[in-house]
Amino acid sequence: MHATPLRYLSSADVLAALPDVEERLSLAERTMLGLGAGAQLPPKIGVQPGPVGSFAHTMPALLPGAAADGSDDLLGMKWVVGFPDNVAAGLPAIHGLTILSDGRTGQPRAIVDAGALTAHRTAAVSGLAIQRWGPRPGSSPRVALIGAGAQARSHLPVVSHLLPDAGVILCDQDAERVKALALELADADSCLGRIASVETTTDISGVARDADLVLTMISFGRRHQAVPAETLADAGLIVAVDYDMCVPAAVARAAALFIVDDREQYLANRTETTFAGYPDDPLTIGEAIRGAVPRPGGAVLVSHLGVGLADVVFADSVLRVAESRGIGTILPR
Ligand SMILES: NC(=O)c1ccc[n+]([C@@H]2O[C@H](COP(=O)([O-])OP(=O)(O)OC[C@H]3O[C@@H](n4cnc5c(N)ncnc54)[C@H](O)[C@@H]3O)[C@@H](O)[C@H]2O)c1
């Protein structure tokens, strides 16, 4: 048995080795199905850095493979920190690293910048929800996307892939940021995908009105559940990426289906300030896929909090492409 190379993949390396949207959706499905079928995923643990609204979490995960010796297990961990005030200083709000270890020997295989990985694995999980419970392509759906940051940029290729005839309304409290994102979308060379029409607004209180699909991804802060419940009345599907920063508990309680990625983690994160008043008994995405739960008559709310298993599954996929194409930097051991 010999030492495997240890590879570092920067954000640019990750983007160069990222699979296409269809493959990303498959990886998201593999993750969600794995969660109920032998994967190990303790709820995130963390420490509390000083700046208001910041967080620092570790997310270990294991997806067992078929081989008894562990050689096709996916084993790893993400270290992720979020500092919302970074945005004002022109820095990304979220930084992180994912470490992959060999499932048979424990040798480290890779250290992967987790920024782009986090953004794209999260958008792929949202895409899975859109595929299952979202509006049909061809129905010219109205899509409200709230928060024009890193997550919005990774979600737009997924939305445009699944719903190419969507009319998108982008919302951010920061007029410059939302305008900049709309301009990027209009740029023919943009990698954000093609959207039928784009509007912008800074008004979070009205943006969701009349939308068929609402995607929420604003920064963490003190004020939770910020979108008025009555404006979400027509949304067949709401996908909340930002915990409960936007979606009121009344909407979660009234939803025909309330779905999370990982129940244990959701319950561990439900406190007096976060997910206050939310239901006790969500389905998981994996359970709903396995049970082929159809789009119901009423609204569906999918709140996915983000699981380390998705980072490990995506990092493994990116690493395999990087190895085959010689992308990244081999580190000394
Ligand atoms: N579920 C997951 O797996 C997962 C993964 C990564 C990030 N997140 C969460 O997604 C959210 C977005 O992350 P990001 O990296 O895109 O952050 P970001 O800072 O890049 O973008 C967030 C945007 O939200 C805007 N915003 C903040 N408050 C607002 C308000 N009240 N109304 C309108 N706009 C507002 C900010 O101006 C900013 O442009 C965060 O809450 C983050 O914690 C979730």
The ligand as an SDF file (V2000), in Angstrom:
LIG
                    3D

 44 48  0  0  0  0  0  0  0  0999 V2000
  -28.4970   26.0180    3.0690 N   0  0  0  0  0  0  0  0  0  0  0  0
  -27.2480   25.9690    2.7110 C   0  0  0  0  0  0  0  0  0  0  0  0
  -26.7030   24.9140    2.4030 O   0  0  0  0  0  0  0  0  0  0  0  0
  -26.4580   27.2380    2.6270 C   0  0  0  0  0  0  0  0  0  0  0  0
  -25.1960   27.2430    2.0530 C   0  0  0  0  0  0  0  0  0  0  0  0
  -24.5330   28.4650    1.9530 C   0  0  0  0  0  0  0  0  0  0  0  0
  -25.1420   29.6230    2.3790 C   0  0  0  0  0  0  0  0  0  0  0  0
  -26.3530   29.5790    2.9550 N   0  0  0  0  0  0  0  0  0  0  0  0
  -27.0330   30.7790    3.4090 C   0  0  0  0  0  0  0  0  0  0  0  0
  -27.5140   31.4470    2.2440 O   0  0  0  0  0  0  0  0  0  0  0  0
  -27.5980   32.8470    2.4900 C   0  0  0  0  0  0  0  0  0  0  0  0
  -26.9080   33.6100    1.3670 C   0  0  0  0  0  0  0  0  0  0  0  0
  -25.5430   33.2680    1.3020 O   0  0  0  0  0  0  0  0  0  0  0  0
  -24.5810   34.0620    0.2970 P   0  0  0  0  0  0  0  0  0  0  0  0
  -23.2510   33.3890    0.3790 O   0  0  0  0  0  0  0  0  0  0  0  0
  -25.2500   34.2320   -1.0170 O   0  0  0  0  0  0  0  0  0  0  0  0
  -24.5100   35.4640    1.0460 O   0  0  0  0  0  0  0  0  0  0  0  0
  -24.1210   36.8900    0.4260 P   0  0  0  0  0  0  0  0  0  0  0  0
  -23.7300   37.7270    1.5550 O   0  0  0  0  0  0  0  0  0  0  0  0
  -23.1780   36.7100   -0.7280 O   0  0  0  0  0  0  0  0  0  0  0  0
  -25.5020   37.4310   -0.1660 O   0  0  0  0  0  0  0  0  0  0  0  0
  -26.5850   37.7140    0.6430 C   0  0  0  0  0  0  0  0  0  0  0  0
  -27.3120   38.9170    0.0620 C   0  0  0  0  0  0  0  0  0  0  0  0
  -28.4920   39.1180    0.8360 O   0  0  0  0  0  0  0  0  0  0  0  0
  -28.7540   40.5200    0.8410 C   0  0  0  0  0  0  0  0  0  0  0  0
  -29.6680   40.8230    1.9470 N   0  0  0  0  0  0  0  0  0  0  0  0
  -29.4290   40.7620    3.2820 C   0  0  0  0  0  0  0  0  0  0  0  0
  -30.5360   41.1100    3.9800 N   0  0  0  0  0  0  0  0  0  0  0  0
  -31.4910   41.3970    3.0630 C   0  0  0  0  0  0  0  0  0  0  0  0
  -32.8420   41.8200    3.1530 C   0  0  0  0  0  0  0  0  0  0  0  0
  -33.4410   41.9810    4.3330 N   0  0  0  0  0  0  0  0  0  0  0  0
  -33.5360   42.0230    2.0060 N   0  0  0  0  0  0  0  0  0  0  0  0
  -32.9500   41.8420    0.8110 C   0  0  0  0  0  0  0  0  0  0  0  0
  -31.6520   41.4470    0.6480 N   0  0  0  0  0  0  0  0  0  0  0  0
  -30.9430   41.2180    1.7640 C   0  0  0  0  0  0  0  0  0  0  0  0
  -27.3580   41.1310    1.0100 C   0  0  0  0  0  0  0  0  0  0  0  0
  -27.3520   42.4720    0.5760 O   0  0  0  0  0  0  0  0  0  0  0  0
  -26.5170   40.2250    0.1010 C   0  0  0  0  0  0  0  0  0  0  0  0
  -26.4060   40.7380   -1.2060 O   0  0  0  0  0  0  0  0  0  0  0  0
  -26.9780   33.0540    3.8750 C   0  0  0  0  0  0  0  0  0  0  0  0
  -28.0120   33.1390    4.8110 O   0  0  0  0  0  0  0  0  0  0  0  0
  -26.1550   31.8010    4.0870 C   0  0  0  0  0  0  0  0  0  0  0  0
  -25.9350   31.4940    5.4370 O   0  0  0  0  0  0  0  0  0  0  0  0
  -27.0390   28.4050    3.0740 C   0  0  0  0  0  0  0  0  0  0  0  0
  1  2  1  0
  2  3  2  0
  2  4  1  0
  4  5  1  0
  4 44  2  0
  5  6  2  0
  6  7  1  0
  7  8  2  0
  8  9  1  0
  8 44  1  0
  9 10  1  0
  9 42  1  0
 10 11  1  0
 11 12  1  0
 11 40  1  0
 12 13  1  0
 13 14  1  0
 14 15  2  0
 14 16  1  0
 14 17  1  0
 17 18  1  0
 18 19  2  0
 18 20  1  0
 18 21  1  0
 21 22  1  0
 22 23  1  0
 23 24  1  0
 23 38  1  0
 24 25  1  0
 25 26  1  0
 25 36  1  0
 26 27  1  0
 26 35  1  0
 27 28  2  0
 28 29  1  0
 29 30  1  0
 29 35  2  0
 30 31  1  0
 30 32  2  0
 32 33  1  0
 33 34  2  0
 34 35  1  0
 36 37  1  0
 36 38  1  0
 38 39  1  0
 40 41  1  0
 40 42  1  0
 42 43  1  0
M  CHG  2   8   1  16  -1
M  END
$$$$
